[in-house]
Every structure is written in structure tokens, then in C-alpha cells.
Amino acid sequence: MKRWLAAVSLVLGLAFAQALVVEVKGTLEEVEAKTLAALKGVGLEPDRVLNLGEQVRQVTGPGFPEYRLILLKPERGSIEAVTKNPMAAIVLPPTVFLTEKEGRYLVGTLDGRLLFSMLQVYGGEVERMVWRLEAALGRLGVVRKVSPALMPDPKSGMMPALLYRVAGAKAEDVVLLVESELTAQGLNLLPSVKVGPATVILPCKSEWARIMFLTQPAGGFAAPCRFFALQMGKDVLVGAIEPMLMTIMPGVMGSPAVAMLQEARRVMTEILEATGGQPYRPGP
């Protein structure tokens, strides 16, 4: 915990961004094809493309723009990051989002320099993965940074992940339990992904996505919402992204997205508590 607070303090005054975006001309299909080619051109392999826009419109009705998510296959950078600090699983494997905004298309992803530095995993293969993500966007146009409107307060005690430790459990059993609870709460699930020692679970709730991405499209770098579980000796560490982290993005504070994020946190905490685990914080 102290290491996390120290890392937050270290980057408070630095010019890091939360997300990187680039404007790309063309039709939706053309922009998607260009993006996939750019990713492959730098050695990143797309795993699947999710038509989030259509999914949201089917559930919540018209008014939501085109929005696609390209989930990448785990590679050496993702595996190294999660191996060094399991909390890195909250944004791994990386997602590249593609969305329509005001008659143009934006393509973006996370700026790994910020979060991975905070988690003290930046460097080596992790750094090279971040470089490749930046290079892929650079092939599409001029890259722009989406910087946080505010930075986390080190004194708040907020972690980037909600963490619980389940005593005397097996990771595969905890994964099945989390997936069952997510389904019971009405969230859609993608097949889980193995990233190093962690199993990453990828749920999405259309109502949450509609509110969040209408407020701040660049939040797609953290979608689909990630849960994860991994074996820690005889116990299991299970966690999920801290939804309230998204409140530091531009335009979120003071918007309807705050209430949505609070609801998401409540639901996600209930799901983690259903595993029978106890709240967990990493040691000093």
C-alpha cells in the first residue's frame, strides 16, 4: 500500500495521460481495417473485435454512437506486468477503442506510462508493449493525449483495484463463482483470458457503457470491465478494476457517470464478497 501511495505521489506532477487518441478519416469499416493493420504492423495481435455500439443500442435503444473494442491477445508485456503486480490485470490485455464522435472517428488506447508507472511495473517488456501501442496509433495519424482532469489523492487510500483474498481456495473455482455472480447480476460475459498467472474475466453491462462512453469516449481503454483471479499459495487473490478511478477523466466529475460508477462499484463489491474472501491490501 505504501508503495502505491509513493508511486502516485511520484507521478502527480508529471505530464502523463490516461489515454491516447487519434482522429482517423474514412468509413467505420475502413477505420477498423486501418487500425487492425496498424496493430499487426507493430507486432500486436488482435484477438477479437466487439461491436459494443450495436450491443448497447439493442438494450438501451437508439442514441448511442458506433463503438467498437479491439481486445488484443496477451503478449510478453502483458504477462510481465501481471506477473510483477497482479493489479495490472485491470487493463490487460490492452483494449483499443474505435468510436464515432461528432461526425469523425477516434481510435485510442491506454497510456501505459501512467498506470504502469504507478504500479511500478513500467520497464522491460511492459515498456516495449506501451511503445508498440503508441506506434500503432502513430501509424494512423497525430496522437493526442487525454490527460486526467485530476490525479488520485495519495491520502485517500483509493487503490486501482478492489482486492479480496479467498482463503483455502482454488483459482479455477473462484473464476467460475465470479462468472456465475456476474451473470446473475445481468452482465454479459466474454470468454476469460489467461494473462500470465492471472485469469482475466471480461464482463460488460450495456447501461453502464452507455452512460460512461457518452460522457467520456476515451474511457474505452478500460473496457470491457476487468475482474481477475490468481493463486497465491493456498489462497486466491480476486479483484476488479476500481470504477471510481474513472472519475479522474475529463468531463466525468459532476456528470451522471458518477452515480453510474458508484452503482458499478456497489455491484462489483457484492460480486467479490460473494467469493467468501476478505478485503485485501498489498503489504508495505
Long-range contacts (C-beta under 8 A, 24 or more apart in sequence): 1-157, 1-159, 1-281, 1-282, 1-283, 1-284, 2-284, 3-120, 3-282, 3-284, 4-118, 4-119, 4-159, 4-160, 4-282, 5-154, 5-155, 6-154, 7-117, 7-118, 7-119, 7-120, 8-118, 8-151, 8-152, 8-154, 9-154, 10-117, 11-114, 11-117, 11-118, 11-151, 12-151, 12-154, 15-145, 15-147, 16-111, 16-113, 16-114, 16-117, 16-147, 17-111, 17-113, 17-114, 17-145, 17-146, 17-147, 17-148, 18-110, 18-111, 18-114, 18-115, 18-146, 18-147, 18-148, 18-218, 18-221, 18-248, 18-249, 19-108, 19-109, 19-110, 19-111, 19-145, 19-146, 19-218, 19-219, 19-221, 19-249, 20-108, 20-109, 20-110, 20-111, 20-133, 20-134, 20-137, 20-143, 20-144, 20-145, 20-146, 21-106, 21-107, 21-108, 21-137, 21-143, 21-144, 21-146, 21-218, 22-106, 22-107, 22-108, 22-137, 22-138, 22-140, 22-141, 22-142, 22-143, 22-144, 23-104, 23-105, 23-106, 23-141, 23-142, 23-144, 24-105, 24-106, 24-107, 24-140, 24-141, 25-104, 25-105, 26-105, 28-66, 28-68, 28-98, 28-100, 28-105, 31-98, 31-105, 31-107, 32-68, 32-70, 32-98, 34-140, 35-70, 35-96, 35-98, 35-107, 35-136, 35-140, 36-70, 38-136, 38-137, 38-139, 38-140, 39-70, 39-72, 39-96, 39-136, 41-136, 41-139, 42-132, 42-133, 42-135, 42-136, 42-139, 43-75, 43-132, 44-72, 44-73, 44-75, 44-94, 44-129, 44-132, 44-133, 44-136, 45-72, 45-73, 45-75, 46-70, 46-71, 46-72, 46-73, 47-71, 47-72, 47-73, 47-93, 47-193, 48-190, 50-190, 50-224, 52-204, 52-209, 52-213, 52-220, 52-223, 53-99, 53-100, 55-188, 55-204, 55-206, 55-209, 56-206, 56-209, 56-210, 58-206, 59-206, 59-207, 60-206, 60-207, 60-210, 64-210, 64-213, 64-214, 65-99, 65-100, 65-101, 65-217, 66-98, 66-99, 66-100, 66-105, 67-97, 67-98, 67-99, 67-100, 67-209, 67-213, 67-217, 67-220, 68-97, 68-98, 68-99, 69-95, 69-96, 69-97, 69-98, 69-220, 69-223, 69-224, 70-95, 70-96, 70-97, 70-98, 71-95, 71-190, 71-193, 71-202, 71-224, 72-96, 74-193, 74-194, 74-195, 74-196, 75-129, 76-125, 76-128, 76-129, 77-125, 77-126, 77-127, 77-128, 77-129, 77-130, 77-132, 78-129, 78-195, 78-196, 79-125, 79-195, 79-196, 80-121, 80-124, 80-125, 80-126, 80-196, 81-116, 81-119, 81-121, 81-126, 81-129, 82-195, 82-196, 82-197, 82-198, 82-228, 83-196, 83-197, 84-119, 84-120, 84-121, 84-126, 85-119, 85-120, 85-121, 86-197, 86-198, 86-228, 86-230, 86-237, 86-239, 87-119, 87-159, 87-160, 87-161, 87-163, 87-239, 88-115, 88-116, 88-119, 88-121, 89-161, 89-195, 89-198, 89-200, 89-226, 89-228, 89-239, 90-160, 90-161, 90-222, 90-226, 90-228, 90-239, 90-240, 90-241, 90-242, 91-115, 91-221, 91-222, 91-226, 91-241, 92-195, 92-200, 92-226, 93-193, 93-195, 93-200, 94-129, 94-133, 94-221, 95-220, 95-221, 95-222, 95-223, 95-224, 96-133, 96-136, 97-217, 97-218, 97-220, 97-221, 97-223, 99-213, 99-217, 99-220, 101-217, 106-217, 106-218, 107-137, 107-140, 108-137, 108-146, 108-217, 108-218, 108-220, 108-221, 109-133, 109-137, 109-221, 110-221, 110-222, 111-145, 111-146, 114-148, 115-160, 118-160, 119-160, 146-218, 146-249, 146-250, 147-250, 148-248, 148-249, 148-250, 149-248, 149-249, 149-250, 149-251, 149-252, 149-253, 150-248, 150-253, 151-248, 152-245, 152-248, 158-242, 158-244, 158-245, 159-242, 159-281, 160-241, 160-242, 160-245, 161-239, 161-240, 161-241, 161-242, 162-239, 162-240, 162-241, 162-242, 162-265, 162-268, 162-269, 162-272, 163-237, 163-238, 163-239, 163-279, 163-280, 163-281, 163-282, 164-237, 164-238, 164-239, 164-272, 164-273, 164-275, 164-277, 164-278, 164-279, 164-280, 165-232, 165-235, 165-236, 165-237, 165-238, 165-277, 165-278, 165-280, 166-235, 166-236, 166-237, 166-238, 166-275, 166-276, 166-277, 167-234, 167-235, 167-277, 167-278, 168-234, 168-235, 169-235, 169-236, 169-275, 169-276, 169-277, 170-231, 170-236, 171-199, 171-229, 171-230, 171-231, 171-236, 172-199, 174-229, 174-236, 174-238, 174-275, 175-199, 175-201, 175-229, 177-274, 177-275, 178-227, 178-229, 178-238, 178-271, 178-272, 178-275, 181-270, 181-271, 181-274, 182-227, 182-271, 185-267, 185-270, 185-271, 187-225, 190-224, 195-228, 197-230, 197-231, 198-228, 198-229, 198-230, 199-228, 199-229, 199-230, 200-226, 200-227, 200-228, 201-226, 201-227, 201-228, 201-229, 202-226, 202-227, 203-227, 205-264, 207-260, 208-260, 208-263, 208-264, 211-256, 211-257, 211-260, 212-246, 212-257, 212-260, 212-261, 215-251, 215-252, 215-255, 215-256, 215-257, 216-246, 216-249, 216-250, 216-251, 216-252, 216-257, 218-249, 219-246, 219-249, 219-252, 222-246, 225-264, 225-268, 227-268, 227-271, 227-272, 236-275, 236-277, 237-280, 238-272, 238-275, 238-277, 239-272, 240-268, 240-271, 240-272, 243-268
